Amino acid sequence: MPSGTKNVTGPLTQEIAAILRERMSRMKYTDRDLSEAVGADCLSRSQVNKIRAGQKHVDIDDYERICVALGLDFIEVLTRAAASTPDRHSAAGWDVRRL
């Protein structure tokens, strides 16, 4: 990544974050609750806050841990997020070409 370029999350990550926020809000879970459920050594409260805000890139295993902790099915969350972002591949910064 060129110097000075901000590593911004894309529409899919933003939509997953919205799903997680909605679930946490409905269940009245805090960032600390989720961090402790997943394992603070795995994800700190600060990291959970950034994930919930859609500001942090997250590996797939951590997303699955978060979903399990929230009682969500990871594949359903990913499918729902993908369906809600059909134009995500045309977002700014998406310059992938097919091989």
C-alpha positions as CSV (number, residue, x, y, z in Angstrom):
1,M,0.0,0.0,0.0
2,P,1.5,3.4,-0.9
3,S,2.6,5.7,1.9
4,G,-0.3,7.9,3.1
5,T,-3.0,5.6,1.8
6,K,-5.6,4.8,4.5
7,N,-6.5,1.1,4.9
8,V,-10.3,1.5,4.7
9,T,-12.7,-1.4,5.1
10,G,-15.1,-2.1,2.3
11,P,-18.9,-2.4,2.0
12,L,-19.0,-6.1,3.0
13,T,-17.1,-5.4,6.2
14,Q,-19.3,-2.4,6.9
15,E,-22.4,-4.5,6.4
16,I,-21.2,-7.3,8.7
17,A,-20.4,-4.6,11.3
18,A,-24.0,-3.3,11.0
19,I,-25.4,-6.8,11.6
20,L,-23.1,-7.3,14.6
21,R,-24.1,-3.8,16.0
22,E,-27.8,-4.6,15.6
23,R,-27.4,-7.9,17.4
24,M,-25.4,-6.4,20.2
25,S,-27.8,-3.6,20.7
26,R,-30.9,-5.9,20.7
27,M,-29.2,-8.2,23.2
28,K,-27.8,-5.2,25.2
29,Y,-24.2,-6.6,25.0
30,T,-21.3,-4.3,25.4
31,D,-17.9,-4.4,23.7
32,R,-16.5,-5.8,27.0
33,D,-19.1,-8.5,27.1
34,L,-18.2,-9.6,23.6
35,S,-14.5,-9.4,24.2
36,E,-14.8,-11.6,27.3
37,A,-17.0,-14.1,25.5
38,V,-14.6,-14.4,22.6
39,G,-11.6,-14.2,24.8
40,A,-9.8,-10.9,25.7
41,D,-6.5,-12.5,24.6
42,C,-8.1,-13.0,21.2
43,L,-9.9,-9.7,20.8
44,S,-9.6,-6.8,23.2
45,R,-12.5,-4.5,24.1
46,S,-10.8,-1.8,21.9
47,Q,-10.6,-4.2,19.0
48,V,-14.2,-5.2,19.4
49,N,-15.1,-1.5,19.3
50,K,-13.3,-1.0,16.0
51,I,-14.8,-4.2,14.5
52,R,-18.3,-3.1,15.6
53,A,-17.7,0.3,14.0
54,G,-16.5,-1.3,10.8
55,Q,-13.1,0.3,11.2
56,K,-11.0,-2.9,11.5
57,H,-10.1,-5.7,9.1
58,V,-10.9,-9.0,10.8
59,D,-9.8,-12.5,9.8
60,I,-12.5,-15.0,9.1
61,D,-11.8,-17.1,12.2
62,D,-12.4,-14.1,14.5
63,Y,-15.6,-13.2,12.7
64,E,-16.8,-16.8,13.3
65,R,-15.9,-16.5,17.0
66,I,-17.8,-13.3,17.3
67,C,-20.9,-14.8,15.6
68,V,-20.8,-17.9,17.9
69,A,-20.5,-15.6,20.9
70,L,-23.5,-13.6,19.7
71,G,-25.6,-16.7,18.8
72,L,-25.4,-16.0,15.1
73,D,-24.6,-18.4,12.2
74,F,-21.5,-17.0,10.5
75,I,-22.5,-18.3,7.0
76,E,-25.9,-16.6,7.4
77,V,-24.3,-13.3,8.5
78,L,-21.9,-13.4,5.5
79,T,-24.7,-14.4,3.1
80,R,-26.9,-11.6,4.4
81,A,-24.1,-9.0,4.2
82,A,-23.2,-10.1,0.7
83,A,-26.9,-9.9,-0.4
84,S,-27.1,-6.4,1.1
85,T,-24.0,-5.2,-0.8
86,P,-24.5,-6.3,-4.5
87,D,-22.4,-3.4,-5.9
88,R,-19.5,-3.9,-3.4
89,H,-17.1,-4.8,-6.2
90,S,-17.5,-1.4,-7.8
91,A,-16.6,0.4,-4.6
92,A,-13.7,2.9,-4.6
93,G,-10.5,1.1,-4.1
94,W,-11.7,-2.2,-5.5
95,D,-9.3,-2.7,-8.4
96,V,-9.2,-6.5,-8.6
97,R,-9.1,-8.0,-12.0
98,R,-10.1,-11.5,-12.9
99,L,-7.4,-13.9,-13.9
